[in-house]
């Protein structure tokens, strides 16, 4: 049955539950008798009743400050009586954290910092676009056999190594900030790697909606590097290698233009060499026969033969490669 004590205001009765009395007076075992008496006195005052029967009223009036050790709340008691309006803390007095970026507030609001621009914020206004995957070492196990009755189970063991551990989120204030962070890794030589349904960049696991941005950024970077290399090959007069790069990138027109330009230069050079060779035949008074590779017809070449006549066979009409005629005349002149 709850005990009834005389109230501190107006003489009304305030019941003090038996459970509260048993809990408070049971503190003597852990806090000591003197601390338990003070705690019981504090709970009695909070409940709006006088100290328990048998306790000295002069002792209660002489206490100017009571510490409520169960909650850590410090309260004062005036000599004339307890005033809860002056002693109890106001509900609005609890301080809350405020985000300096978005202005969000909350009692358990966690601060955050943008990984890209180092801007201060909170978990509300910043998004975890990447997570750093850490690994933990796992010791190896030797092979062993375990016998259970007549059954022998063989365990091959494991070499050990590292296995994935926890992931630490990295937050960004905007997608542009993530792009700048990802470009820093890509420009330094890091490439996005696909692993199952996840993409990683420099050990960071990217979220699905921004992983495609990092992959596209890397592909554009590789494309620009190949175009720069193709221009260097053109300067080095390696036109075919440059045309191959343009063709791999799907730039078919550019590849064709480079090949046509290179062919015009080669034909012009061969034309000059062929005229010089025919002139040497004229000066030496040499006459020779060139065999057509298509029909086997013998085409006579002398100092009076024109270069246009050597473009096709006079017997079958098939085209003759100028380089073949040039190589043949060089061999004839070299033998003479």
DASULWO-V199513 format. One record per helix or strand of 3 or more residues. SS is the DSSP state (H for helix, E for strand). FROM is the first residue (numbers start at 1). TO is the last residue. Records with the same first field share a line. If there is no record, write none. Layout:
SS: FROM-TO + FROM-TO
This chain:
E: 3-7 + 13-16 + 65-68 + 73-76 + 111-113 + 120-122 + 127-138 + 144-148 + 151-155 + 161-172 + 193-195 + 198-201 + 204-206 + 288-291 + 298-301
H: 18-25 + 28-31 + 33-46 + 57-62 + 84-87 + 91-93 + 175-187 + 208-235 + 239-248 + 252-284 + 308-311 + 322-335
